Structure formats: structure tokens, C-alpha cells
Amino acid sequence: MTEAIGAFAFATAGRILFGRGRALEAPKLITRFGSRALLVHGRAPERSAWLRDALEAAGAQVTSLACPGEPTLAMVQVGLAVARAAKVDVVVSLGGGAAIDLGKAIAALVPADGDVLDYLEVVGRGLPLPAAPLPFIAMPTTAGTGAEVTKNAVIGVQEQGRKVSLRDDRMLPDIALVDPALTDGLPRSVTLASGLDALTQVIEPYLSSRANPLTDALCRDAIPRALPALQRLMRGEDAAARDVMAWVSLCGGLALANAGLGAVHGLAGVIGGATGAAHGAVCGALLPHVLVALRASAAPEETRRRVAEIEGWIATGLDCAKERAFRSLAEWGRGNGLGSLSRLGVPPADFLRFAELSRTSSSMKASPASFSTAELEAMLRAANDVSLPAL
């Protein structure tokens, strides 16, 4: 019997280019959009020098902007001043999720009037953008956030200790250029944290109350691939595994942009805004415990069926008994250097406050189960317990 397929919408980048060596196409693609480029890169400018040189050789004027950490309101304001002074007509980000989000926000806000806070969710007015963003090209150098195909930019507002989004469908990049070779040689700790973020971002949309047949197809393909590839990368550099993780990350970005996330990101966003703890590592620490809570929750039967399906995929990936899958995931993470929440800089004294704040986060809205503050606090405490008693 064929099941009915309900109505849904799916939005993504104007064009996605995936594969080793595709980064070499970037200068020609970028200069089609404009000749005055803002190049947003990570902390080390030398890692983007090849693209700057290639753009200048193609006749473009290039203004560089470093993104030394996760973007803040102040960094966006500085970037807007730089971009407007240079009269840029195209923005390109070459870096991790932070650099992509900063570039995405600048591209969105250069044509806008008013204060940045006018357009931010939760802490601002959440107004729609008054004009279309500048052309924006995203080139990820980590495999984790999937920011190259999302329609929001996460911005830290330090005065309020929150991370919130600037969001508009028109913020989807014009081109997402995903070349796994750009992730080769990443430090082991970055690979682990970003990889666990990528895994979380194909699991949460699969469990989301907004899941649809297209996001389901992406997640079903990506979830079983993630852990075997990540295990290989924990043992040593592996180009084929880098390719797989770039694909998993891309799938996660596509899925979350169209189906939303859940409690892991609801908690992690609040924690990151208040403490600056590494986002991917926090997600990795929380994921097994949120899955346990969903398994025991009053979520719809379909959600519990999917949790069991994920349990099987994780068990296969880690070669363990299905009933030990979530414990084995937590133990595997710890064994590869993933710290407890307190080791990641998250103070236990603030767990209750973080649990309360997370209930109003945008990511929590797609959770398939409604969790009380006490239940969310219990997840945080479980993720901080080295003995993992709740699993």
C-alpha cells in the first residue's frame, strides 16, 4: 500500500557544487556576481591567500575581513562598516560555520537600513529584511555546520548572553561550493567536534515535528555514514572519510534549513551564547542524553520508531548491541577527547538557568516532544556526569 505524501516546501542555495577540486572554480563563479568582493575568512589570513590572489588575478578588487571566532553583534557591525566603505558588490566566505555566518549576515545587512537589532530574532525586533541581500558565496573549510545551505546566520549578543538568528529565505547563498579537500588536515579535536555537530544535524531534523519526505531522504542516507567516517578520521587522515563528512554536513544543512532542529541545539545555542563553549563539542556531549530522553518521552509513536531506527544505525556504526547504542556513543566521544559539559566551560551552577532559557529558543520549536525545565536540566546534568548513569 502506498502512503500519501503531504504538502511541503524545500528551499536551498541557488546552486550547490560538491566535489574535490571544485574550489578551483571559485574565482570565475564569484566574479560573475561582481568585481568588488568582500572575502570573509577565519582567524588565519594565510589560509585564504590563494583565493584572494586568484580573485585579484581575475580582475577583482578584494577586501579581506577576519572572523576570529563565532560572530558577535560587534563583529557584524564592524564588518558592515568595512563592506560599505569598500562598496562591495559580492561577499564570499571561506571558512568554518562562523565565517560563513558572518559573511551571510553582512551580505544580508549591507543593503538594509536601521540597526542590526531590528532584524535579529528573540532579542531584537525580528523585522524582515527590507531589501535583497548582496550576492553571497559560501565555501566551507570544516564539515559540521552546513551553514553553506542555511537561510540564517547565528549571532552572539554578548550584552544579553544569547545566540540568536538573523533569518530570511533570501539569505540562502547564491552558490554553496563544497570541496572536501578544504577540510583536509583539520586538527583532530576540530574534526571530532564538527563531525558530531554534523551527526546531530542529520538526526534532529529526522526527528523534527517538521520533517518532510525530502529531508527524511537526506537524513536516512547521511546518518548511517557519519560514525564510520568519523571513526576513521579519529584514527588518522583519510580523504575518503573527509568526503563523506562533507556530504553529511551538507545534508544536515539542507535538512535543518527545511525541517528545523530540536532540544540538542535548543540547549547548545543558549550555552554557547552565555559561555562561548565550542558549539559542536556541546552538541556531541548532549546528543546521547537527548536521544535517551526522547526514547522515554510521550512523543508521537512515529518519533519513537525513528529513535529506535537511529539507535540501530548508531549500534551498527559503533559495532555494539542496539540497547547500548546511546551509551556507546557517549563513551566513544569521551574516549576520543570529548569533555563533559563542565570541562567544556559550562558551569553546573547555571544548568537550571540554561534549561529555562532554552525553552524559548527557536531550535526548540521543532522538537517532537515538549520537555519541562526539570527534564532539560536533567539532560545537562547527565551530559556532565562522567559515569553516564542515565544511559
N, C-alpha and C positions, 0 to 999 in steps of 0.2 A: 504494500500500500504506500502511495506517495504522500508525504506530508506536505501541507500547504506552506508556502513561504510568504511571510508577511512583508509589508512595505518597509523599505529602509532607504537611507541616503548614505552616500560614501563620498568623501572629499579627500583629495590628496594634492601633493605637489604638481605643478604644471607638467613636469617631466621628470622621470626617475631614470638615472643612468647608473647601472651597477656592474662592477667587474674590475679585476686587476688591470691596471694601466689606464683606466678611463680618466684619471686625474690629468693626464696629458692633454685632454680635450678642453680643459677648463678655460685657458686664455681665449680661444676662439669663441666659446659659448658666452663668456662674460662680456666680451667687448661687443657682442651683438646688442646688448642691452644699454650700453653707454660707454663713454670714454673717460669719465672721471669716477674712479672706483674707490670706495672705502673698503679696505682689507682688514677685517677683524680677525685677530689671531690670538693664540694663547700666550702664556707668560713669556715664552722664549721666541723672540722675533726671528731668530735664525732658521727656525723650522718652517717658516712661511716665505723665506727669502726667494726660494725657487719660483714661487707663484708671482711674487712682486716683480722679479726680474723678467719673467715671461710676459706679464701684462704690459710692462713698460716697453719691452721689445715689440709688442703688438701695437704700440702707439697710445696706450692708456696713461693717464695721469693717476698715480696711486697714492692715497693717503692711508697710512697704517695706524691701527689702533689696537693696543694690547688689552687683553681680558685676563687679568692676573688671577681671577677666582670667579666664584659664582656671581652673576651680575647683581648689582645693587641699584637702588634708585639713583644714588650719586653717580655711579658709573654710566648709567643711561643718560643722565643729564650732561655729563662731560662728553660722551660720545655724540650726542645730538649737536652740541656746540661745535665739535670738530667737523662733523659731517656737513653742517650748514655753512661753516666758514669756507670749506673746500668746494662747496656747491656740487657735491657728489650726485651722480645720477644712477648709480648702481651700487649695491652693497653685496659683498661676498664674505662669508665666514669660513675660515679654515681652522678647525679646532674641535675640541670636545663640545659637549652639550652646552656648557657655559658660554663659550664663544659664539655658538650658533644662536643661542637665545639672545645674547647681547646684540648681535647683528640684526636679528629678526626684529627686535624692539626698535632699534634705531631706524631701520628701513620703514617700519610702520609709522613712526612718530615724526620723522623729518617733515612730511607734508602737513602734519596736524598742527592746529593752533591750540593754545591752552597749556595747562600744566600736565605733567606726566600722570599725576594722581587722578586727573579727570578720567583716565581710561583704565585704571587698574581695578581689578575685582577686589571685593572684601574690604580693603582699607581705603579705597577711593570711590569714585562715583560710578565706575563701570560703564562709562559712556561708549557708544560705538565710535569707531574711527570716522572722522568727517571726510576723509579722502583716501583713495587707494594708496597702499604703501609703495615705496620705491621698489624696482626690481631687486630680487634677493636670491642669491645662490648659496646653497649650503653644502659644505664638503667636510663630513665628519672624520676626525682622526682618532676617535675611540668608538668602541662598539658597545653602546649601552643605552643612551637616552632616546634614540630615534627622533631627536629634535629636528632632523632634516626633513621630516614629513609631518610635522605637527603644526597646528594653527594658533599656538600660544607661545609666549615667552615667560619664563618664570623669573620673577624679580624679587630680590630681598629688600624689604623696607626695614632698615635697621632700627629706626626710631620706634617701631611697633613690634619688633622681634618676630616678623612674619615673612613668609614667602608667599607671594600671590602672583596671579597671572595677568598679563596683557593678552587679550584674546579677540580674534576676529578671523572669520573664514578667509579673508583676503591676505592674511599673514602666512598662508601656506607658501613655501618657497616656490619660485618660478622653476628652479631646477634643483633637484637633490642629486648630487654627484657622489655616489658611494663607491669608493675604491678601497677594498680591504687592505691593499698594500700600505695605505696611510696609517694603518694601525699596527703594522709590523714592529716588533721590538718594544712595545709598551712595557713599562715595569710590571712585574708580576702582581703587585698589590693593586695597581690601576686596572689590570686585566680582570682580576677577581671581582673587584667592586663593580666595575662597569658591566661585567658579564652577569652578575647576579641581578643588577638593575634590569638588564635586557630580559633575563628569565622572568623576573617579576612582571615586566610589561607585556609579556605574552600570556602569562597566567591570569592576571587581574582582568584584562578585557574579555578573556574567555569565560570568566565567572560573572562578569558585569551584568547588571539588570538591563543594559542597553545593547548587549551583544546582538549581532546580526549574522546572516549566513556568510557574508564576505569576511568579516573579522574572524568568525569561527574557523573558516578555511585557513586563514593565515596562521592563527594560533595553533591549530591542530598540526600543521606542518612544522612550526618552529619549536614548540615546547619539547618534543622528544629529541630534537637535535642539540639543544643547548647544553645540557650537562655533559654528554660525551665530549663535545668540543672543548668545553671549559676545563674538563679534567685533563685533556691532552695539553692544553696551554699551561696548566699548573706544573706539568712535568717538563716542559721546555717549549721553545719557539716552534711553531707549526703553521705554515702558510695556509694549508687546507682548513685547519681549525679556525684561523683568523677569518677566512672567507665565510665559514658557517656562522660565526658570531656576528659578523657584519650583516648577514642575512637575517638572523634572529632579531638583532637590534632594529633593522628596517621594518620587519614585520610588527614589532612592538610599537613603533611609532605610528605605523598605519592603523593598527588596531586601536590604540588608546585614543587617537585623534577622532575616531568614529564610534567607539563604544565606551570610553571612559575607563576609570581605574577602580580603586577600592580602598580598603582600610589600610593596607601597607603604605600607599602613597598619601593617604589622608593623614596618617601619623608622621610619616617621614618628612612631609612638607612643613609641618609645624615644628618638628625637631630641628630641621635644617635652618629655618628662619631664626630660631631662638639661639641655637648653639653653634652653627656653622659646621656641624658634623658632616662628614662625607656622605652624600645622598645615597650612592649606590651601596655602600657598606651598611648603612642603616636599613635600607630595603632588604638586603641579604640577611641581616640579623633578624628582622621582623617576619619575613615571609613564612618560615615553617610554622610559627606560632599563630599567625592569622589563618593559615590553612587549617590548623587544628581547631581553631575557634569556629570556622565556617563548617567544618565537618560535624561539629556538635551543636550547631545553631538551628534555629527554626526557619532557615532559608528554604525556598521552594525545593521540591523534590528534584527538579532538573539541576539546580545548583549542587545539591549533594551528590547527584550522579556524576556531575562534572568534576567535583572534588575527588571522587573515587577514581575517575579516569586519570586525573593529574597524579594521584598517588601511584597509580600503576606506571605511568611514564617515568616518574622520578625513581621508583624502585628499579625499573629496567636500566635506567641511566647509571644508577649507583650500584647495581648488582646486589640488591638487598631484598629481603622479604617485604611484601607490599605493606604489611602492618607496621613496618619500621621505617617507611619511606621518609616521613617528615622528620623523625629523629635523625635518620642518617643524613638528610640534607643539612640539618643544623650542625651535626658532628663533622661532616665533611668541610663545611665552611670554617668552623673553628680550627680544624686540623690544618687548613691552608692559610691560617693567619687572620681570619675574620674575627674581630674582637666582639665582646659583649657590648651592650649599649654604653655602659659607664666607661669602658676602655675607649670607646669612640668619642667620648666627650659629652655624653648625655647624662646629666646628674639625676640620680634616682629621686632626689627630693622634689624634682619638677615633674615626675611622671603623671601625677594627678592633673596638674595644670595642662600638660600637653594632651592628655586624653580629652579633657573638656574642650580645648580649643579645636582639636581635630574634628569634632562632630560637626562643625560648621565649614570645614574645608571643602573646596569644590570637588576634590577627588573622592570624598566620602559619599557624594550624592549617587554614584553609580554602584555602590556596594550592594550585593544581592541580599545582605542581612543587615538589620539595624542593630547596632551594638550600643549598649549603655556605656556611660563613662567608666563604671567599675569594670566592665568587660574589657574595654580598651586599655585601662590601666593594668589589668592582669596580663594582657599581651606584652606590654612593655616590661613588666617585671619578669615574665617568663623569658623574654629575649635578653635579659640581663643576668640570668641565673646560669652559672657555668655547669650545673649538674643537669640542666634540661629536664626537670621533673615532670613538666606538663605534657611531654611528648610521648 
